[in-house]
């Protein structure tokens, strides 16, 4: 376990502080007390401060931390029924999924009403130890009880893991009583608290100034005994919290390994689509100059996120109202833990944890304009997404309305799924991922059982070359020539595929498929029958270079939103517009799939500022060629 102290330093939220920064926090007289409410102001002004429980929960959760230790949480202040003075810690516990380990509620507060408020907010509260007595910070007994108790780190970890698995999106409070050897002074401290609270009331001290005043006054009245007890309980909380965090990490690894490998095919929830593909840790390095100089250090910024084509598509679908079963493989290492923690909103019960392999990593170097200059990937673990492993999920695959494959998985696995598609009449979407991997289904007849694919023009050329079909020596540059080439290269593949979504970067998307009433029918088909084929060109949405933060997930966002639209029975224009909106959202986010992606954010009817151009119709004749 690595401890990480949270604070705001010069307007930056830090998770993990250096020794100098800790000393600065301890000694500075000008620091602010930063709660959720204060974060925007403090960050915008470049100020520094210590974070309250609520602000620390936000930062820790964003960093992928599941267990947070503090002294005591805030609560309902005495006479709170009249003043409505209620700590933001309580509402944060109701909306941020992280476990908070504390010595209960600060005894200067109304503990009974605090527990009632937490119950109303749906927060699970458990006392750590043999008793359900709820601790009151300096004393192990407050006169109130928790709903539950956990006896040891393992039980606490199981409780936390269950809360995370259920996806309830609220926290868990583990209340740890102060050690008995330090509780003897509790009565004296309680008397001092009562005196300090009375003095604060008489002096008109309110709001966030109450707690610091009372704590200092109590320390003075008890001649430092309260400070000694405070230090003791914080140390004890840190000890218990670290034990719980270790137990939680161990349980996540063991449960994932056993449930996914020893018990094949058992998934945590019903899936309405299956995605099989890669998951990896992404490092996005963006230069601050238009042209990067290789062989030397370039100024820029580096951001870590979580990607992988399959993961990205499953993430998109999860955020757009679906329940995809994601099948992949990751290492039983820290990167794998971080990935799965980040993907808690997804059904990752199909992700294998492999002890002797490292989690896949990908590094993209992009220039100031957001254009990819270089990509490096350590993706060997994706070869472990084998036919044998995937066959454990045959029931889920065979019953899914659509299965999405990315090109990272082995050829044998692609062939296996395509044979299942033939047998069970499944619609399969193939996302090529790159030129070399685009050829995989086309090395055999497996491609004939695909329904959809979303290549770029270069990948489309490779698909044709693999089938022995002639392709242009050089890719065209003008839009008209690009559209003609894409339509011509799509024609032979549409002998078997239902639809091709050819991504054209800044030129948008060319949709190629069966002509139906002036458009293309995107809906899955049970029986393949050949009709007149055509193409529709949809221009890209405008994105300025300054808006581009990450180029690694735009195509995956497009595919995920398109699939969501198809599964939701949307018309063709709406499906493509959903995809374009999702791609734009991705480009403007540091994450491959933007956390801001929702059904509303990709609903063309709710984006009033966007004026959609009518797509260009391209007729594809078998004999006479391409006609605009």
PEPEHU-V322874 format. One line per field, one symbol per residue. ss: DSSP state (H for helix, E for strand, L for the rest). psi: psi as a letter, one per 20 degrees, with the letter a starting at -180 (. if undefined). A space follows every 50 residues. Layout:
ss = ???
psi = ???
This chain:
ss = LLLLLEEEELLEEEELLLHHHHHHHHHLLLLEEELHHHHHHHHHHLLLEE ELHHHHHHHHHHLLLLEEELLLELLEELLHHHHLLELHHHHHHLLLLLEE EELEELLLELHHHHHHHHHHLLLEEEEELLLLELLELLELLLLLELLEEE LLHHHHHHHHHHHHHHLLLLLEEEEELLLHHHLLLHHHHHHHHHHHHHHH HHLLLLLLHHHHHHHHHHHHHLLLHHHHHHHHHHHHHHHHHHHHHHHHHH HHHHHHHHHHHHLLLLLLLLLLEEEELLLEEEEEEEELLLLLLLLLLLLE EEEEEEELHHHHHHHHHHHLLLLEEEEEEEELLHHHHHHHHHLLLLEEEE EEEELLLLLLEEEEEELLLLLEEEEEEELHHHHHLLHHHHHHHHHHHHHL LEEEEELLLLHHHHHHHHHHHHHHLLEEEEELLLHHHHLHHHHLHHHHHL LEELLEHHHHHHHHHHLLLLLLLLLLLLHHHHHHHHHHHHHHHLLLLLEE EEELHHHLEEEEEEEELLEELLLLLLLLLLLLEEEEEELLLLLLHHHLLL LLLHHHHHHHHHHHHHHLLLLHHHHHHHHHHHHHHHHLLLLLLLLLLLLH HHLHHHLLLLLLLLLEEEEEELLLEEEL
psi = poqoqprpoljpopnoqrhhhghghhhqijqqooaghiggggghikrqrq prgghhggggghjjpippprfqrrbpqpkhigiknpqihghhhijonqpp orlbqpiirnhghghgghghjkpppppoaiqjppqleiqipiirqrhrqp hrhggghhgghggghikikrrpooooqqqhijihjggghghhggghhggg ghikprbiigghggggghgghjlihhgghggghgggghggghgggghggg hggggggghhghmqjoriqpqjqppoaqprppooopqjqhpqoqjrpqqa qpppapbpggggghgghhikjrmpoppaqrqlahhgggghghkhirnkij oqpphjqqqqqpppoqahjjpphqpppnjhhhiimrggghiikhghghiq hqppqrihqqghgggghhhhgggjlqppppohgrggihigijiajhhijq hqqmrahghhggggghjjpqrqhqprhqgghggggggghhghhjhhqgqp nopkciicpoppbppoljapoiqqqhppppapqaqppoqqqppqhhiohp jijghhgggghggggghjkqrggggghgghgggghghjqiqgopiiorhh ijohiinhipopqpqppopoqhgibpp.
